[in-house]
Amino acid sequence: MGNHWVEMRGAWSIEDRSLRPASTTNEMVIAQTGIELGRTYTIEATLRNTEARWNGLVFNLVDNGDGTQDYYVLRMATYANPGPGAWQLLRVTRSTVNNASLIAKGTLPVVTGQDYTFRVSSFAYGVVHLTILEGANKLLARSVSTPVGNQLIGGYAGIYSESGKLRVGEVRIGSSTEPAEVPTWQDSFDRADHTDVGQEWTKLRGAWSIQGQTLQSGSGANEMVIAQTGVELGKTYSIDARLRNTESRWNGIAWNIEDNGDGTQNYYVLRMKTHANPDQGAWQLLQITRSTVSNASVIAQGTLAAATGQYYTVRVSSPSYGVIDLEVYNDEDQVLARSEVIPLDKLLVGGYAGLYSESGKLQVDDIRIVNSAEPAAAPASGPLVAIPAPGTGEPYPMLAGEETIVNKSLVDMIWSGHPVGHSLLTQGDDQYVAYYNANRQMVVAHRKLDEDVWVRQPLDTYVGWDSHNYVTMALDTDGQLHVSGNMHNVPLIYFRTTTPGDVTTLTRVPNMVDAATEDAVTYPTFLKASDGRMVFRYRNGQSGDGVDFYNIYDVETQQWSRLLDQPLHDGEGLRNAYVDAPRLGPDGYYHVVWVWRDTGNAATNQRLSYARSQDLVHWETSDGTPLDLPITFRTGEVIDAIPMNGGIINGSNLVSFDAQGRVLVSYHKFDALGNTQIYIARLTSNGWEINPISNWEGRWNIWGFGSLVYGVSMSRVAVLPDNNLRLDFVVGGVKRTWILNPDTLVPIIEVDTPQLPSEITTVRSTFPTMLAQWSADLGSSGSEQERYILRRESLPTNQDRPRTPPYPEAVALEVYLLSSEEQER
């Protein structure tokens, strides 16, 4: 048959572009073995009965290896006259249909010779949604629970025919990448009515009972909870429940339930409020303490289409500490899909799962738990303690040299009420500085290196309180200066000169390529393509929902155009990529790493990823496999599959190279105990090798919005003259340096980071909490022994929020020329 179709039973063929069974054997089955069904799936097929026979869709098919199969089948019998046809859902064992096979059945108005669309979906273990359509008209829409005791999961999908006379026009299968797992525990409440729920259910709060093979909450105390105390939740888990609200009340799933022994409980709850008008439904994720709900309980909330009296499948899962995936499905559609993070210092772990009702009127048809065998243990907490590496305190001659100040130049007096990035660019005899002056106005200054006179050109943009709004610049091959900055999700701000070397000719250019994709710009970056042309990279959109564009400049036409026809990265409306700008390596490739981030909360950073390119246009994985653009969450190469709340943050994932030209990526994350550690991933012939560098205790709890004060930061890895590697890092404001063995990446020694001259590092302002700051040169002095830096002072970040006066006075913005001690004078 080809295309992974396998004839499990009976003969099948392709005729007139249709799949057809032969009329030889009962219970004929053909399976699509190229796709194994995951935890959730949807299968659709266009089927036509050419005679009055049973035909349909097979799913969760398992081959027994002896010519028989076990599977579920949704099958339909039609008739020549327009009288009622029939449908059945069967659980077939060893290819034998008998009375015990029947799970559900009914009639529907179908006729032989007509095309019908069959659809089977499963969004939770043991619940299948059955749909049969004639065009857009639904003839069958039914949710059915499969028997708990002999449930099939995983396996394959395919087509079924009782005895032939079927034509299959098209088959479509969609399956989750999460594999199917056997539930650890499940309950369908198929027992006699009783106030004693049984099966290790514990009524912690309120009245609960079995009625009509459903679990029901009675009227009584608010915040009612019943817990399944026979299963203690492990490190990872998922909970599925099929439930409905019989009135417009708050009801849902509770988990990580802790009983306080005084009639109150602590727990999380995903609760849903339905309404007669489904458009007015709502959901909330709460952390409830001592059975009391308040505004402080709400972690997240929103609206969803949920009608009173209808069953919904509600699913809660936790793939790692502090990450909760929330899903709600109706009979056919997903109406809620969210991932939320919980502060790790407030995390509930372990405990039990169960059901919640605010004030009754809940019915639960089925609940199932998939639980890890690894027990839950609260991750490490407390302040981060950077335990020194062995050998600390011993000298390292390679770092003995100090830099001295050759000269300095005052550029201007500037605003210092919050930190924001300024830039310095030296090329040939020209030096440029882009900054915000004492009035917060963007200014570009220029001087000749043999002069101390700055020509300052104010520009028509002013910075507010946002520390994202740095300013950057670059020179094209004609010597024209390009400047961009003061942007955080705002329309493009970009200037360029019309006369080389003359900043007074800087002119604002309203758009580069397309105003529609330049309306919410952040992170402007100028790069150089392999042929020397200027490239401009930026994000359009916002944190959690943005894409990265790359433009290229033509000096002849003085016009920008797209370097790539589409974004390099696309979060598909669900997240965005935070990118360390492409870095040209000694191998001739541009290397780029990034993390994905789901929302504005820095805790949602996840999945350290990688790609490379020789021309910034054609991208591939580390083994040379081409990547289709845009790169998405599903298609990018993963260096380290760090989950949300896993201790990684954007801006601290840096590409470097060792003496052999191998790619190194430095970053930090939580270790298995929840401690913050620094790692280096090295690209080898066998893939990415993850190397822990630190051995610290405690944790920097990454949490919050806006510009954060980083508890941990690090430099790129540098190669020393003896081929050892240098990695500078900062913990709690203390600067340290590791010298690493280039083969093992194990620290040889840890030393104090060599400091700049005290004139640069010493804070001069008397205003409290001021910091000395400096920036590297975007260009070059032209000498290996000399470099320029840009020095200033400011208050620390305030998460991009305005401060209450008084503000510090304007401070000096200065350019320093430094020389290494080894320079011959």
Salt bridges, closest charged atoms under 4 A:
GLU15 OE1 - ARG20 NH1 3.42
ASP16 OD2 - ARG20 NH2 3.57
GLU44 OE2 - ARG119 NE 2.56
GLU44 OE1 - ARG172 NH2 2.90
GLU51 OE1 - ARG53 NH2 3.07
GLU51 OE2 - LYS165 NZ 3.75
ASP66 OD2 - ARG94 NH2 2.03
ASP115 OD1 - ARG48 NE 2.83
GLU170 OE1 - ARG172 NH1 2.77
GLU178 OE1 - ARG315 NH2 3.10
ASP187 OD1 - ARG191 NH1 2.79
GLU223 OE2 - ARG271 NH1 3.97
ASP240 OD2 - ARG39 NH2 2.16
ASP240 OD1 - ARG315 NE 3.82
GLU247 OE1 - ARG249 NH2 2.81
GLU247 OE2 - LYS361 NZ 3.90
ASP262 OD2 - ARG290 NH2 2.09
GLU327 OE2 - ARG315 NH1 3.00
ASP331 OD1 - HIS129 ND1 3.91
GLU332 OE1 - ARG119 NH1 2.85
GLU332 OE2 - LYS138 NZ 2.63
GLU340 OE2 - ARG338 NH2 2.58
ASP365 OD2 - ARG242 NE 3.92
ASP366 OD1 - ARG368 NE 2.55
GLU374 OE2 - LYS235 NZ 3.83
GLU403 OE1 - ARG787 NH2 2.75
ASP412 OD2 - ARG456 NE 3.70
ASP430 OD1 - HIS446 NE2 2.71
ASP430 OD1 - LYS448 NZ 2.90
ASP452 OD1 - ARG447 NH1 3.73
ASP460 OD1 - ARG508 NH1 3.38
ASP466 OD1 - HIS468 ND1 2.70
ASP466 OD2 - HIS488 ND1 2.52
ASP476 OD2 - HIS482 NE2 2.93
ASP531 OD2 - ARG533 NE 2.83
ASP548 OD2 - ARG537 NH2 2.94
ASP548 OD2 - HIS569 ND1 3.73
GLU572 OE2 - ARG634 NH2 3.05
ASP580 OD2 - ARG716 NH1 3.05
ASP587 OD1 - HIS591 NE2 3.04
ASP598 OD1 - ARG575 NE 3.13
ASP615 OD2 - HIS618 ND1 2.77
GLU620 OE2 - ARG612 NE 2.72
ASP640 OD2 - LYS669 NZ 2.80
ASP658 OD2 - ARG662 NE 2.74
ASP658 OD2 - ARG682 NH1 3.81
GLU689 OE2 - ARG682 NH2 3.44
ASP728 OD1 - ARG726 NE 2.90
GLU750 OE2 - ARG736 NE 3.08
ASP752 OD1 - ARG736 NH1 2.14
GLU759 OE2 - LYS408 NZ 2.80
GLU793 OE2 - ARG791 NH2 2.63
ASP800 OD2 - HIS468 ND1 3.20
GLU814 OE1 - ARG764 NH1 2.90
